[in-house]
Amino acid sequence: MEKSSRSQGSASSFKAESQDLHLKSKMQSIRMVDSARTGTTVLALLMGLTVLGVSGNTLRVYNDTHVASNFMLPLWPDEFNIRPTVSLVIGSVIVFISNIAALCFSQVGSLRAKTTAHTSVTLLAPLVGLVAALIAVIFYYAVNASEVADTFLSWTCRWKDIPMSQAPHWDTLCQQSHAGLYLAILLIPVEVIALALAAFQMKVERYTDQYLGARKTPVLH
């Protein structure tokens, strides 16, 4: 009888220990996914900031060097479409803001404690960034494919071999136009990864909360 009781006690202890290990494993998974998502969010933020920087600088140079059509030697054509670059600027601003919001709700304790808001922003931020990057790139290619008017990419790269002693430096603007476009394209898979990590983290957190509710035990740190 004593041996049977001892066996039952050992079995209960083993079961409880197994449950604790399972919970610790889930908590560790949450921390790892959260770290990966935060890193991806930082990467997307920096890429969006770079796109904003190079595209914004291209527009600035254009505004500084653009002259009226009656000028004897205009540097820019009369029929010129700046909308593709403007779309990159707008898209990168949205990417930057959405990822800043995601980082704030992940790193600021008072915001992270607001569970509903934290979960919503964590999932919506990469989704908004993804949509913004997609629209900017699609619009860029759609407009740039037109043969009616030149864009920054077509005009600056056409004259990139001509040396310039002062602004606009065609070769620099051509490189910046390519850099802004390529980074915007790369933003798409980065935001997809961030969105997938956020969805997976939310799934594991929801499972862990349900598991804790079933056991009626506090979270293990």
C-alpha angles and dihedrals in degrees: 000000000000090000091052092051090048090051092049090049091050091049092051091048091050091049092050091047091050091051091050091051090050091051092047089050091054092047090050090050090052091052093048094048091045091053092048092048091049091051091049090048091053090049092051090048092052092046091050090049091051092050089050091049099050095039093045091049091052090054091046093053090048092052091047096048103032114109135183119284092248091062112118097236110019115190094208129049122251092236100057128148117208095169096099091058091043088054090055090051093050093044093049091049090054091047091050095049095045093050092045088054091049092051093048092052090046100046106029108083097210091052094042089054089064093085099188095046092043093052093045095049092043090057100034098046097067090040091055091044091050093050092047093050092046094050092046094050095043091048091046093054093041094054096036090055090063116105094200098083137012123248130203091267097050096040102043095042090050090060099031093115092059109096115232123196091196139018132337095053101189096199093052093047090048091053091046091050091052092044093051092049096045093047090049089053091049089050089068097067090038091056090044089055091047090050092049091049091048091050092048092047091050090050094051092045091051091049091048092050090051091047091051091047090053092049094039091219130133122256113275116233 
